[in-house]
Amino acid sequence: MWNTLDKDAAAREAHAKDPKAAMKKFGLTAEEQAALMSGDKKKVADLVGFLLMRSQLLWSM
């Protein structure tokens, strides 16, 4: 998502207009959206750590 927002002006504009809809389009869960919208850096960091761990488990299968 962040790479796309960095490179795609239309995606940035859509995110600026309706962040929740844009995050949903990128496949973020309600929990992930809430963490990002909260601005709580610890919550986001904890969630990112969980997602990295989950993706590593999937790749190791």
Summary of the structure (lengths in Angstrom):
residues: 61
radius of gyration: 12.9
end to end distance: 24.7
largest distance: 39.2
contacts: 125
relative contact order: 0.09
helix: 82%
strand: 0%
